Structure formats: structure tokens, C-alpha cells
Amino acid sequence: MKIYKYTDLSKQNIEELCLRQLADDASIAKSVKAIIGKVKSAGDQALRDYALQFDKVNLDQLFLTKDEIAQIASEIPDDARAAIDTAYANIKKFHAAQISQEAKVETMPGVSCWREARAIARVGLYIPGGTAVLPSTFLMLGIPAILAGCQEIVVCSPPQQNGKTNCFLAYCAQLLGIEKIYLAGGAQAIAAMAFGTESVPEVYKIFGPGNRYVTQAKQQVLASGITAIDMPAGPSEVLVIADETASPAFVAADLLAQAEHGTDSQAILIANSAALITETLQQIELQLSELPRKDIAAQAIVNSYAVLVENMTQAMAFSNAYAPEHLILATDHYEELIPQIINAGSVFLGNLTPESAGDYASGTNHTLPTSGFAKAYSGVSIDSFIKKITFQHISPQGLTAIGPTVEILAAAEGLQAHKNAITIRLKSSDGY
């Protein structure tokens, strides 16, 4: 892990450090375009071909039925079942609190305006299944989709070596009432949900994290104008701001928790103490040796860095420039820093709040903007699965009050028909 001094960095240096673009993005885009094209033209057969090529599985059927899901779910260990139940309850409770109804507003006498929420009718959930299978992601996406009232929820996840899914995803499907899981992964799954195949229904919006191929596929289907996406989420990342009250062992654990996601994950440490950085790096070496995914985590750490700052003002300035997916304030004085947070996906406050709690069970959603998109995007929530439709109603009194204003503005813009739509009503004998 490289170490930089904030005072030695120019604005350009900081911008370069905050970039997440990788050298082979162009080649990935080309590969994904070809995959999408094949799925569009060959449908189910393309999905079977890619399952054989990428997952090494020969699929006779591209989905699991309700009965198959139930059989697989029955194999889940009791402790895992209880843990998923707890996470499900917490996530549901947090997201249910987001449901609200807006009041009607009378903008002037006789003119009423309001908004009403409508669920997106058909949504697609992508549940990764590469180097790590993520039942937590299934809960994070499925729960708000159900609470929002989505009529059809299409779930895609890569097949396991046995051509099925695992008991954890199957049990989540049962909890959520999902009766079919489509066995497709990667860019081909995104293409299938965007354009539809003989087996996979076309959806209106696609959700879910994934590798760079998945991210690129989501961006390409968005650009095609066919399907909306939740956000352009790429490799996972964490930025930890630590001061003298932080525990080096805790900070190291948080950095490694992010690093083990993948070799392209980023784990950034911002600290106001050179000694703290040194001790944290020592702790990383100690803890790394015990991790089953140590090779992946070690490579991510090599590609990550630490920044030594003089004070928390500099730390927050760097954090806002980086716009992290996960921001951990490893300090007892986190309340002082909260007002300074401008760009972040999700924030973890204090020395006893690890990012992994939010990944699994605290209740907040872990599907978050990465690659600096936290400057403009929010994490997944109930709002992600709904549309807000505006309504207005004008009474005779309201038409008399607002009519002249509309007529004048329409005439100023040279839109006579717009003006006439008001004038004809004002001149009618009933006054509307």
C-alpha cells in the first residue's frame, strides 16, 4: 500500500488518485457488446452457450422452479437460516420506514397539485455468484422491490457447478416469495433481462452489483434506451478516516473486509497520524495471513493507498473528492464530521461500526454507487423501485386565477394553441 502526504498533493494529483478507470475498459466494452448482440439474436441458446463457456455448466433448463428452490432451501444450516431471518427483519424494517404519502398542495386558490408513487411493474435483480455468492444482495434488492409493490420480479444468478443455485439464495427466494431463479450470470444475464429471451422476461429496470463486465453491460443497455438501471456500480471500495482514537486492528480489518471482494477493490486509509498508518499496515499483514481469500485481498491492498493528513478538514476534503461507496469514520469524534460529508454512498460512524454490518444486517442497503458516482447517485432504496407521478386539478375558481398567467406566458413563447386551451375555457358559459 502506497503512502501519500496530503500537503504534497496538488489538485491534479488528488484527481488522479480518485480515478477508478482501468486500462482495459475499452476491451471489456467490446467484449460486452458482442455478448449483448449474441443474446439479442440467439436468446436462450446464447445463455446456454455462455453458461458452458464461463460457468462450465451444461444447462438443460435455464431456471429453477418453485419446487426445486424449496428442495435446495431445505439444505440450509440452522444457524445460517437464523442469521438470514435476522438480516431480513432488519432490512425490511429500515426500508418499510421509507414508504410515505405526500400531501396535496394548493399552489393558489382552486389549483391543487400532488404526487403519487407507482411501482415499476417489472424489475430485474442480478445476484452475483462469481468468487463469492451473495445472498445478502438478494435481500437488499428483493425486500425494497416487494415493499414498493413491483408486480413481477425477475431474478438472475450464475449457476453453480451442479447447475443449480446454493441453499442460501434458495432460502432468500423463499422468504421473498420468489418462485423462479434464472440461471444466468455476467453480461449475458443483463442482456437477457434488458431484451428478453424465450425464457427470461424483459424488464423495465435492472438492479444489482457485479464485476466490470456486468457494470459495462448495464451501461450499454442503458445507453440503448431499452432499460433503466439502478446505478453504474463497479468494483467495491471503502475509505476509512481514522484519528488517534481509532484502533489499528479495527481499521486493518475494515480495509481487508473490502479488499477481499476482488483484486480490483479499493481500500483507502486517511489518517492524521503516521504512526497509526504504520501500525495499521502491520495489522494488515498479520490479519491477511489468516484469510482464505488472502491472495485476492493482498492484490487489492497493493493497488490501494493511504494518505497522511494534518487534520480532519483535509481528510474530509479528500473523502468528498473521492466520493466513496463506503465511508468509515473511525473516530470517537464522528459527530463533528457528519456535517462535512457531501459525497458518500453509506457512512459508518465510530469505532464499533464496521462496514460489514451494513453489508449484511444493520438494515441499510448495501447496493451503493461506486467509482465516484456517489457525487450524483444514492444507494438502492424504496425510491429506486417506484416512479412519482404528478397530478393537478383546477376548479372554476382556480382557472380564473391562473388563466391569465398561462395566457401571457404562452403568448410570450409564441405558442398560441397553449394560450387557446386556457382562453376557450375562460370564455365558456360554465367557466371551465
N, C-alpha and C positions, 0 to 999 in steps of 0.2 A: 504494500500500500504506500503510495507516494504521499509526501507531506509538503504542504504549501503554507507560506505565511501570507495572510490576507493583505498586510501592508505592502507586500512585494508584488501584488497582483494589480494589473491595470484593468480597466473596464473590459478591454478586449480579451484579456486573459480569463476573466471571470465568465464572459460569454462563451468562450471556447470550452472551459471546464464544464459548463452547464449543458453543452450539446450532448445529445444521445444518439446522433446519427452514426451508423456503422458503414464501413466501406462497401459491403456487398449488397446494399439496399437495392441497387439497380438490377442486379442479377436475380434477387428474390422477387422483385416486381415482375420480371419477365417470366419466371417460373410460375408464379401465381396466375398470371394472365393466361398461360397455357392450360393450367388446371381448370380454371373457371370456364374456359372455352370448351374443354372436353366434357365437363359436367353439363353444360348447356346443350351440347349436341348429342351426347350419349346417355345422359340420365343415370339410371340405376347401374347400368353396366360400367360406367366410369367409376362409380363409387365402389363397385366390386373390384375393379382393376386396381384402384388406389389402395384399397384395404389389403390386397395381396402384395402390392409393391411396398407400401410404407409400414403396414402393421403385421405383414407376414401371416395373414389370415385369409382363408378362402371362405367367403360368406355365401351361404345358400339363401339366407333371408337377411334383409337389411335392417330389421328392427326386432326388438324383444316385445312380446305380448304381455298383457297383464298377468297371466298365469306364470309365465317364465320369470317375470320380475318378482312375483311373490315367492317363487321357489328359491331364487337366488338370495332374496332378502332374508329368508329364514335361516340362512347360514351365518348371520351377523353375530359376533360375540356379544354377550350381555352388557359388558362394560362399554363397548362402542355404541350399542343401542341407547344406553342411558345417556352417554355423552351427546349423541346426536339429538336426543329428545330435549336435553337442556339447552343446547345451542338453538334448536328450532323455536323453543318457547321464548328465549331472549330476543332473537332476531324478529320474530313475529310481533312481540310486544313493542319493540322500538319502532318498527315500520308501521304498525297499526296506528300509532300516535300521529302519523303524518297525514292521515286522512282528514280532510276538512271540507266544509262547505262555505263558500264565500257569500257574503251578504249582497243584496241588491243595493245599488247606489242610484239615487235620484240626482242626476247631474244638474238638472234645473226642473222647475215645476212641470210635471207631466212627461218628463223624459227619464225613463228607467233603463239602467244598464247593469248587466251582471255576467258572471262566467259560471259554467258548469263543466265538471270533469266527465270525460268519457274514456273508458278503457280502450287501448289499442286492441282490436279484435283478435289478431293473430300474431303472436310473437315467437321468436326462435331463441332458445337458450343453448349456448355452446359450453359444454363442460369438458375442460381439458383432461387428457389422460395419457400424457407422454411419460416423462420421467417421474411424475408424481400425479396420482389420481386425487381429485379434489371434490369430495362430497360437500365440503363447506361452500364451494362455489354454487353447487346445486341449490342449497338452502338460500344463499344470498340472492340468487336470481329468481328462484321459484316462489319464494314467500311473497315478495312485493308484487309479482305478476298475478298471483292468486288474489291477494288483498285488493289489487287495483280492479279486478273483475275481468281480466283478459279471457275471452271465450275459448280460444284454442292456444295451447302452449306446446310448441314443437321442441323436443329435446334431442340434441345430437351429442354423442360422445364416442371417442375411438374405441373399437373393440379390443378386448384383452386377448391374450394368446389363445384362450379357449373359444374365441369367437363370441363371447358374451360380455357382460359388464361385471363389476365386482359387487359384493354384498352391501357395501357402504352406499354406493349410488342407488342400488336397487331399493334399499330401505328408505333413503331420502325420497325416492319416487313414490313409494307407498304413503309416506307422511304427507306428501304434497298432492296426492291423488292423481299423479301422472301415470297413465296406463300404457304408454308406449315409449320406448327409448330407441332412437335411430342410431345404428352402429356406423357412424361416420366421423372422421376426425380431420383436423387440419383445414387447409384452404378449401378442400373439396366439400367439407361439411358446410362451410359458409356459403359456397356457391349453390349447394343443394337447397338450403333454406331461402336463399335470395331468389332463385329462378324456378325452384321446384323440380322434382323428378317424378317418375311413376309412383314411387313410394313416399317420398318426402314432400310434404305440403309447402307451398310458397308462403312466406311470412311477410309482414309489413315492417318489422323492425327486429334486428338481431342484437343479442346481448352476449357478453361473456369474454373473458380474457383468453389469451393463448400466446403461442410463440410468434415470431416475426412473420411467419407465413400466414397465420391466422389474422394478425393485425393488418397485413398488407391486403389480404382478401377482403376484409371488412371495408377498408378504404376504397378498394376498387369497385365493390358493389354499390357503395355509397355514391361514388363518382358516376356510376352508370345511371343513377336516378331511379333505380329499381327498388331499393330497400334502404331504410334508415338504419343507423347503428347507434349503440349507446354512447360510445366514445372511441377514439383511436388509442386503445390501450396497448402498450408494448411491454418490454421486459420490466419486471418488478424492481422497485427501488425504495430505499429508506435513507433519510437524512436525520442524523442524531445530533442535537445541540446539547453539549454537556459542559457543566462547570465543576467547581471544586466540591459540590455536594453530591456529584454522581459517583457511582460505583463502577470502576473499570471492568469488573467482571460482568456486571449487568449490561454495560454498553457493548462489550465484546459479544455477548450472547445475542443482543438485538441485531448487531451488524451481521453476524453469522446466520441468524434466522432468515434474513433477507437474501444473503449470498447463496444459500443452499437451493434457492428456487431454480437457478440456472447460471451458466457461466457468463451470460450477458447481463445479469442483475447488477445493480449498483448499490453499494453500501458506503455512505458518506458520513464522515465524522467531522463536526465543527466544535472545537473546544478552545477555551481561553487559557489552557494550561498545557505546556509542552510535556510536563511530567504525566499528566492524565493521558495524553496521546500515547506516550511511550508505554505506560502501564496497560493501556487498552490493547495495544498491539501485542504485548506479551501474553495477555489473556486470550487473544485470538489464537495464537499459536498453541496454547495449552488446550483450549476447548476444541480447536479444529481437529486435533488428532483423534478425538473420540467420536467424531461424526461419521455415520455410514456414508453420507454424501460429501465426504471431505474433499474429494478431487474436484467436484463441481464448485463447492464453496471456496476452495483455495484459489481457483482460477478467477472467480468473481472478485475476490479480495484483491488479487493482483491488479485487476482493472479498476479498482476503486481508489479513493484517496481521502486524506484528512487535511483540514485547513485550520491553522492556528490563528486565532483572532485575539485582539486585545480586550474586547468587551462584547457584551451580548448585543449591542446595537449593530456591530459588524456582523455578528453571527446571523442575526435576523435579516440583514440586508442580503447576505449571501443566500440564505434559505429562500427568500422571496424571489431572487433571481433564478434559482434552481427550480422552484415550484415542485417540491417533492410529492410523490404519491403518498408516502407515509412520512410524517414529521414527528419525531420523538423529542420532547423537551425533558431531557434527563437532568432535572434541577429541582430543588425544593422551592425555587422562586418562579415557577412557571406562570403564576397568575400575572406577574408583571409583563410577561412576554406575549400573552394572548392577544392584547390589542394590536400588537405589531405584526401579527400574522396576516398576510394578504393572499398568498398563494400556497395552497396545500390541499391534498386530497382528503386526508384524515389525520387528526392530531392526537397524540398520546401524551398525557400530562403527568409529570412526576416520575420518580424513580421506581415505582411499583406498577407501572402501566406499560407492559411490553406490547409491541405491535402485534404479536401473535394472539393476544386476547381479542383484538379486533378482527383478526383473520378468521377466528373460529366462533366465538361465543358471547362477546360482550353485548352484541345487538346491532352495532353499526354495520354498514355494508362494506365488504372488502373489495368490491369491484370499483376501482378508482382510476382516475386519469393519471397517466404516466408521461414520460418524455417531455415534460414541461407543459402539458395540456391542462394542468391544474390552474394555469393562469386564466383559463376560459371555460373549463368544464367542471361539473360536480360529479361526485360518485353516484352510483345507482341508488335510486330511492323509489318510493311510490310514484313520484312525479315522472320518472323515466318511462312508466308504463301507461301513462294517461295523456290525453290531449285536453286542453282547456278551450272550450268553445264559448265565444262571446254572444250575448243576446241583448236586444234592445227593444223597447216598446214605447211608442209615442201616443199619448192621448190627444184629444182635440185641443186641450189647453197647451199641451207640450208642442204641438205642431205650430200653434200661433206664436209661441215663444221662440222656438228655434228656427222656424221657417225663414225669416228674413236673413238670418246669419248664413244659412246654407245657400240661399239665392245669391247673395252678394259674393260669397267665396266661389261658387260655381261660375258665375259670370266673369269674375276676375281671371279664372283659369280657362275661359273660353269654352266651357262645357255646357252648352245650352240645354241639352237633354236632362242633365243633372238638375239644372235650375227648374226646368219644367215639371220634374217629378214632384217638386215641392209646390210650385205655383198652382198646378192643376188641383191639388188637394185643398189649398187655401181658398180657391175660388169655388169649390163645390158647396152646394147648399147645406150639406151636413157638417161642413167644417173639417172633414177628414177624407 
